[in-house]
Amino acid sequence: MTESSATGRKELSGIGVSSGLGFGRARVMAMAPLQLPQYSIAPDQIEPEKERLVKAIASVNKEINRMLSRTPKRAPKELKSFLEMFKMLINDQTMKEEVDHIIAERLINVEWALAQHLEEVKTVFENMTDSYLAERGDDIEHAVNRLQEELLGKGRRLQAEVRTALEEVILVTNDLSLADVIWLTEYEDLDLVGIITEKGGPTSHTAVLSQTLFIPAVVGVAGARSQIQDGDQLFVNSNTGEIICNPSSEEILEITAQVQEQEELYSEFYRARRRVAETKDQKHKVKLLANIAMVAGLDEVLHQGAQGVGLFRSEYLFMGRNRLPDEEEQYESYKELIESMGGRPVTIRTLDVGGDKLLTHEAKAANLPQTALNEEEENPALGLRAIRFTLANPSLFLTQIRAILRAAYKENVKILLPMVTSIEEIIEAKRYIETAKAQLSAEGKLFNPEVPVGIMVEVPAVAIRPEPFLREVDFASLGTNDLVQYTLAVDRGNPSVAPIYSEYHPAVLHLIANTAKMAQKLNKPLSVCGEMGGKKNFAPFFVGLGFEELSMAAMQIPSVKKQIRKLTLEECQKFVKNLLRKNTSAEVKTAINNFMAKHEDKNVN
């Protein structure tokens, strides 16, 4: 690192989405937006334009197949699953059909048709309240952009940008597709030691892949490309989300030592992934499961040590489509998921998105009552979403339930109802489930009549008085993301109030503890499937409350497992009592940090 820096010392911050430290030179990616041609075509040019799309898809397929055929030197085997996922988006038949329709209906060129399709899809995804699902819109945008690059004959522009990159590179860019991240790890002349993006969140593919590859990454760094210049020395701490640009000579000595120590500890982290999540006094075991939204990539989920699927976000099957999946398509998808888990438990959450944010206009016209077509909601998060939406559209709900029951035949499957706020909703939902069973039985179709039915505990109405709700169901799962949002009346997606959103708020912890206590009294299984469940700092809290099941992003399983193995049940129970006496978020956070510091053995986070 001998090149002089272009700017002085400064500190930036974002969201740390992987683990570890990175120290290298900045490579700032300032790619201009694609200049897409926009022109009208004659009717006899429709088929040639469609054929151009077919050829672009085939060309990108060849690129992905080449990547699949090579084994990256530094990449784990599960990266194949991510490439297959990207390939699935490139080859999505619904996307192709809808772009073909735009070409024929509007008589425009294929690049322009792709852009218009993307705008329609982005509108659907950007309004979603579930951050994971919202970020899947970015994946589709990456796939469309790659096709547009190919149509313009530009190839992968990222390749040209990094050809002249320095050694020990920290990439600074607006956003990355999953294929971009994988390609970067394969490029032999590039020593990628960190990633900084302006876009992205904890569930983006940059986040997930950086965790898999152990590449330190910080996302959501506003203005990163304007504040950092090529050649700047960068220190990235993805554990905290902190970035130091051009550190002092004294800081560089300390940073170098920290990075070296980190390298020596990675092998221990890998070993921890295969161990049982049991406290070191062997008095408490926790089953760790995965939250997933796609049927692709399940090998990677198991590779991380997942003991099943604690939350399958079924919304993925419905998103951005003019033609909703029928019973057979849903059945095949659920069946593939269940069989891939090899007998491990699978919990499928029914639709958890409102019609205004999930369905295109064509899909709403074909599937919803006429009275619902023109309804606009000023506050969708508090509107017709989740269980409210499905109960208002019983044919949609019945179709999904029938598919799940059939796929669950002789399998370990559970049905999870989202955003329940009243006993009446549970009773009505169970009535539809019984109706689906009666229909399947009358039709002579095989299904599982004993599928457990549970609810998400994610609104204060349930967490304040959980007993009657728990008595009505077989199990429950805490959705901490919405529970925090609704308890604190704050939209975490709104930058003006996002700092108020705090998982450390004492009220949130008391609601969780209250629900856990009642679940134990009634002997009802209770798990956590929100983001808190995947944060190792909260592991002592959940262990102390007696939770026996946590579900999280697959990449978080090794670190949570490793943390649990450091603890004893008694010290966690004492810790919970102490934590529940705190009155402010700051006090809670300090107590957690102090507890974690006492158990720090310098293992990789």
N, C-alpha and C positions, 0 to 999 in steps of 0.2 A: 504494500500500500504506500507507494511513494509519490503518487500523483497528488498535486496540490489541490486543496478544496476550493470551491468557488464561493462559498458563503461562510458566515461565521457560525458560532455555536447557537443552536436553538433546540427546544424541546417540543415534540408533538405527541399526540395521544390518539388512540382509537380503541378498537375492540380486539383484544388478544384472542385469537381463535385456535391456536395450537399451543404447544409447549416448547419452551426452550429459548435460547438466546442466539442472535445472529449478528456478525460483525463483518462488514464489507463495504465495497464502494457502490454508490448509487448508480443505477441505470434507469433513467427516467424515460418512460414510454409515452411519447406525446403524439400518438397517431391521430391524424385528422379523421373526421367522420368520412365514411365512404361517399363519394360523389356518384349517386345513382342516376342513371338516365331515366327520364320519364317521357314516354311518348305513346301516342295512340297507334293502334294497329288495325289493319283491314281484316274482315272476317276470314279471308283465306290465309292469314298469318297466325291464326289461333293455334293450330296444331304444331307448326314449327316452334312457337314460343313454348308450348307444353313440352316439346321434345328437348328444348334447351334445358329445362328444369330436370328432366330425366337424366341428361348427360352430366349436369352439375352434381346431382345426387350420386351418380355412379363414380364420378371422379373423387368426391370427398370420401366415398366408401372405400375406394382403393387406398387412400391415404390412411384411413383408420385401420384398415386391414394390415397395412404395412407396420403400423405401430403395434397392433395386436400380435404380429408374428415375431416381433423382437422382444427380448426380455431386458428391460432397463437395468443398468448396472446397480443403481442405488434404490430401486423401487420395489416394494413388496408385491407379492403375486396378486393381491386383490385389485391392483390398478386395472387389470383386465376388465373387471366388472364395470368400472367407471367409463372406460372406452366403449364398452358394449352399450352402456346407457346413452352415451352421446350418439353412437351409431343408431340407436333406436329412435332418437329425436330426429336425426337426419332423414331416416327412412319412414317417418310417421305417415301412414297412409291418409289419415284425416287431414293433416297439413297439406299434403300434395293435392288431394281432392279439392280442398277449399281454395288453394292458389289457382288450380286449374279453373275452378268456377269463376274466380275473380277475373282471370284472363279472358274467358269467354263472355262473361256478362258485361264487363266494363271495357273490353277491347283495349287493353293496355299491355305493355311489355312485362316480361316475367320479373325483372328486378323491381319494378314498381308494384306489381301484384304481391310479391313477397313482403315489401315494405308495408303495404296496406293491411295484409294479413297480420303482420307483426303488431301493428298499431291496435288492431281489434283484440288480439290476444293480450297485449300489455294492459289494456284497459280492464280486462277481466282480472288479471293477476294483481295489479297495483292496488285494487280495492279490497284485497283479502286481508283479514285481520290476523290470520295465522302466518307468522313470519316465515316458517319453513315453506309453506305453499306459495307465498308471495315471491320468494326467491327462486322457485322453480320457473317462474316467468323469465328470469334472467337466463336460465339454461336454454329455453326456447329461443330467446333473442340471440344467444351465442350461436346456436345451430343455424338460424336464418342468416345471420351475418356471415357465417362461414360459406354458405351457399352463394350469397351475393358476391363475396370475394372471388369465388370460383367462376361465377358467371362473367365477372369483369376481367377475368384472366390475371388476377393479381396474386393468386396463391395465398398462403398464410402470411399476412403482413408481419406478424410477430417475428417470424424467422429472420426476415431482413433487418428488423430493428435490433436484434441481439447478436448478429454476426460479429460485430466489432466490440462486444461487451468485454469489460475487464474481468480479471479473475476475482473470485470471491465476491460475487455480485449479489446485491440486494435490489430486487426489481421493484420499481415504483411506477404504478400504472393506475388507470381508472378502474379496470375490472379485468378478470381473466375467466375464460371458459375452462371447463375441466380438461378438455383436450389440450388447451394451451399449457396448463400446468404440467400435464403428463409429458408433453413434447419437451418442455423446458428441462425436465429431469433426465430425458433421454439424450439431450444435446451434449455430446461429449466435451465440447470446447467451452462449456459454460459451467462454472462452479457456483450453483445457486445456493446461497446461504440464508436468504430471507426474502419475504414478499410483503409489500405495502400496497394496499389498494384504497382508492377513495370510496368505492362502492362496497357493498357486501355486508353480511351479518354473520352471526354465529352458525347459521345453517347453510350458508352458501357453499358451493363446491370448492372454492378457494379454501374455505375453512376446513371442510372435510378432508380434502386431499392433502393439505399441509399437515394435518394431524397424522394421516397415514404415512406420509413421507418424512415426518419429523423435521419439516422445514418451518422455522419460526415465521409466523405471519400475523400481521396486524391489519385489520380491515376497517372501513368506515372512517378513514383519516381525511377529513375535509381539507381540500386545497393542497394535498401532498405534492402534486406535480408542480405547483407554483412556488412552493416553499423549499423544495429540494432540487438541487441541480446535479447534472451528471458529474460524477467524480467525487461528490461529497462522501465523507466517511459517515457510515450509519451504524448505530447500535440499536438493534430491535429486541425488545423484551416482550415476547408474546405471552408470557405468564401474566403480565400486568397491563399490556397494551401501550407501554411507554416506548418512545423513540427519542434517541439523542442524535442530532445531526452535528457532525464535526466536534466530537468530545475533546476535552482537554488532554494533554499528555498524561496527566496523572490518572484521569479516568480511563484512558486507553490501557494503561498497565493493569488496572483492576479488571477491565472488561476482558482482556486477553486471558487472564487467569481464570475468570468465570467460564469462558467458552471452553477452555481446555478441560476444566473439571467436568463440564457437561458431557463432553465427548466420552469421557471415561465411564460415565454412568448409564449410557444408553443400553448397553447389553443387559443390565439388571432390569431395566424397564420391560424389555421384551420378555424376560423370564416371568415377570409378574403377571403377564396376560393370561397364563395358563393355570394359575393357581385358583383355589377356591376363595370366594369372598367371605372369609370368616375372621372374626376378631381373634387377636393373638392369644386370648385366654380360652378360646374354643367354646365360648358360651353363646355365641350368636352368629348365625349364617344369614347372608343376604343373597337372594337370587338376582342377578343382573341381566336385564333383557334390553332389547334394542327398540328404538323408535324408528320406523321406516315409512316411506311414502311411495316406494316403487318396488315392483316385484324383481327388477333387475338388481344385481349387486349383492345377492344374499350370501354368496361365498365369503365375501369380505366381512359381512356381519358375523358369521360363525367364526371366522379367523380371529376376530377380536375377542372371542370368548363369550359371546352372547348365549344365554341359556334359553332363548326363545324370543318372540316378538311381543313386547308389552304394549305396543301401540302401532297399529297399521292405519295410516291416514288414507282412508278409502277415497278421499276427494280426488286423488291423482287420476283415477279412472274416468272422472267426469269433466275435468277442467278444460275450458276453452273449446268445447266441441259443439258442433251444430247438431250432431246425432249422438244422443246419449247411449251409453253401453246398455245393451239389453241383458236379460237374465243369463243367457248362455255366455256372453263375453265376460260378465262379472264372475260367473261360476268358474270359468277357466282360469281367470286371474287369481282368484282366491285359492283355487285348488293348487295352482303352481306354487303359490306362496307357502301354503300349508305343507305340501309334500317336500318342498325344499328345506323345511325346518326339521324333517325327519323325526316326527313325533314330539318335538318340543312344543310348548304352549304358544298359541297365537291368539292375540286379542285384536279383533277388527272393530274399529270405531265407525259407526254409521256416519253419513254425510254431516260434516261440520262447517258448512259454508252456506250463506244465504243465496237465494236465486239471483239477486241483482249482481252478485259478485262472482258467481260460479258459471252461470249459463249464458251463452250467446243469445241474441234476440231470436234467432231461428229455433234454438233449443227450447227457449221459454214458450214460443208460440206453439211448438209441437207437443210440449209436455206439461204445461201449467194451465190452470183455469184462466179464462179470458180476463177475469177481474184482476189477476196478478200481473198482467203484462205491462201496464203503464205505471205501476207503483214505483215511486222513488222514495228512498229512505234517507232522511237527513243524518241519522246516526245508525249506520248498519250494525255496529258492534252491539247495540241494544235493540236491534230490530228482529226481523223474521229470519233467524239463522239457526243452524244446528238442529236440535230436536224440534224446535218450533217450525222450522221450514219443512222438515220431513213429515211431521204430523199434519201440516197443512196441505201436503201433496202425497196422500196415502198410496197412490199407485206407484210412485217413485220409491217410497219406503218399502212397500210390499215386495217389489221386484228385487231390491237389494237384500232384504231379509231372506227371501226364498233362495237366492244365490248363495248366501252365507250358510244357511242350514244344509243345503245340498253339499257344498264343499266340505262341510264339517263332518260328514258321515264317517263314523268310526275314528274321528280325529279329536285332538285336544284344542278346542277352539272356544273362544268366548266372544260375546257381543257387548260392545260398550256404547252407551247412549251419551251424547255430548250435551253440555250446557243445560242440564236439567235444573229447573227452578221450582217445580211443584210436584207433589205426589200424584196429582191428576195426570201429568205428562208420563210418568212411569206406568201408571195403570193403562193409559191409552196405548202406549208403545207396546206393552206386553200383550194387549188385546190383539194388536196387529200381528205380533209374532205368533200368537196362537192361531190366528186366521191363516197365516202362511203355512203353518204346520198342517192344519186341516186340509188346505188346498193340495199340498204335496202328497199327503196321505191318500186323498181321494183320487189323485192322478197316478198313484202307484209308484211315485218317485222315491228313491232312497235319500234319506236325510237323517240328521242327528236331532232327535226330539229332546235331548237333555242338555242343550247348549246353555251354559250359564249366562245370565244377563246382568250387566252392571251399569253403573253410572259414573260420569266424570263429576268430581267434586271441584267445581271451579267458580262458583258464585257464593257470596256470603250467605245467601238464603239457605243453602244446604249446610255449609260449614258451621254456621252458628248453632243450628239445631239438627244435627245429622241423624239422630236416632230414628225418626219415622222413615227417613229416606233409606237408611241402611236396612231396615226391617223389610222393605219392599223388594230388595235386590239380592243377588248372590255375592256380589263383590263391588268394590269401588276403586277408583283411581283418581289421585289428586292431580288436577291440571293447574300447576302452579303459575303458569304464565297469565292466564285469564284471572285466576284467583287474586293475584297481586293487582292486576289492572282494575278489576271491579271493586276490590276492597279499598283501594286508594283513590278511585275515581280519576284515573290518569291514563291517557293514551300514550303508551311508550313510543309510538311511532311519531308523535308530535314533538319536534325538537324543543319547543318552548317549555314543555312540562316533563320531558323525558327524565331529567334528573330527579324528579319526585318519585318516579317508579323505582321502588326499592324492595328487593327480596328480604332485606334485613329489617323491615318494619316490624315492630313488636306485634302489631295486630295480625299480620300475616302468620307469624310463628304461632301465635295463640290459636288461630283458626285451624292450623294444621294439627297442633297438639290436641285440640278439642275433638277433631275428627278421628284422630288415631286412638284416643282413649275410648271413644264410643265403639269404634270398630273392634277393638280388643274385647270390650265388654260383651258385645253381641257375637263374637267369634266370626266376624266377617272379614275376609281378606281385603287388605287395603294396600295399594301400591302408589308410587309417584311416577308420573310420566311427563311432567313439565321440566323446564330447564334446570330447576334447582336440583332435581334428582341426579343430574350429570355433573354437578360441580362438587369436586372433592372436599371443598371447605364445608359443605353442608352434610357430608357423610356422617360425622359424629352426631349431629342433630338427629338425623333419621335413625341411626343405630340406637341412640339413647331413647327414642320414642318407640322402639320395638318394630320398626318396619322390616319386613322380610323380603320385600321385592321393590327394586328400583328399575325404572326403564329410562333409557337415554340414547343419545346418538351413539352408534356403535364405537366410534373412535374414543369416546370418553370412558368406556368400560375398564380398560387397563388401569388408568390412573385412579378411578374410584375404588376399584378392587384393591389396588396397592395401599390406598389410604385406609380402608377398612381393616386390612391385615395388621396395621400398626396399632390399632386401638384395643382397649378392653371394654367390655360391656358396662362395667361399674363406672369407669371414668366418663363414659359417654352419658350415662344416666345422671351423674352429678352435673355434667356440663349442661344438659338440658334444663335442669332445675335452676341453674345460675342464669342461663340465657333468658328464660321466661320471666326473670325478675327485672330485666332491663326495660327502660322506658323510651329510648330513642333508637333510631336506626344506627346512629354513630356508636352508641354504647354496644349494640349487638355486634356490629362489625368489628369493633375493637376486641370484644370478648372472643369472637371466633378467631381473629388473627393471633391473639395471645395463645389460645389453645393450640392452634396449628403450629405455632413457633416452638412450643414445647415438644411437639412430636416430629419436628423436622430432623431428618437424618441425612439430609443432602442428597436424597434420591431424586431422580428426575420427576418433575411434577406431572 
